């Protein structure tokens, strides 16, 4: 077979919804696109632990504390599923970590906003995880097998994240006027950054078309953003708080909610490193990696020392 | 520094079922791989038993040779019960 045949055979498989598995032939660009996307996704899970970690010791009750801990532990797990999915494509874990730390690899810009009050834990669970779920559900059917399988697991686990966030908002909204104002303030600050999580508008999105052809992406950024708005508007109404966008209104013709202009300058500023917390987030990651180096080395030295000793290990079969 | 090797993780979700591939993770040794697999893949009672094996120790078939490898089974329809004629009215066959 010549190259053209192999390449068209690949596209044929995708068009027939046959999954691509790690050792199958794939165009180099497909491989690189997936490594980039899965890597960004993994980094987002890992960096996403930081704004919430800030609130573990200050959670208002034991119930909220164990839920938050479980959510953050899930995010660590999700990062690990995704890193290993990227590794099936030939990416090296250490190199991916290095690219995150050097700023070469990106992560979701939402995590560069600060979590200032307890209500932010509610807004993050409700809006940020809500947006993430919209993005992730179609990825369960991604053409690349290991990525799709990781996403199935992640989506299953993430539904509690959004619910616990909404419940935090609900309790605040049913509380004192000050507590309700705190919930409103969190919505005000997280609304627009949440809309930006779906990425640039379709008209300027550079990767969308090819990713759709390759079955990596099933819906465009704007389609997913619209679904999110349609989902959140009634939920906010139930809470009795107001989305900070005067242009939100039901459009009878399109059967969707219209919404106002997103400030894309702000989005690009944050993506390019100038958000409120970019520096702080990377410092936390780099320090954790550096300060953990002796643990990684010690564990490896211990493993090597014991490798040649006969240790009793239970055989699988 | 040498980085921790990659292990493949297999989980038996409950007695009576096979171990099934769950994913992979890095660990310094097999014992740590099992402990990490508990935290990474069994946070919600997904496991009754865990196997780990160094990814490098797995020998896999070559997808480019799948056609030749699996071809011998393709034309042997007589291996399936539907190949055989069952007369009308005959039961339990």
Interface residues (C-beta under 8 A of the other chain):
Chain A: X21 X23 X24 X25 X70 X73 X74 X77 X80 X81 X84 X85 X87 X88 X93 X94 X149 X150 X157 X293 X296 X297 X299 X300 X302 X303 X306 X307 X313 X316
Chain B: X1 X2 X3 X4 X6 X23 X24 X25 X26 X28 X29 X30 X31 X32 X39 X40 X41 X43 X44 X51 X60 X62 X63 X64
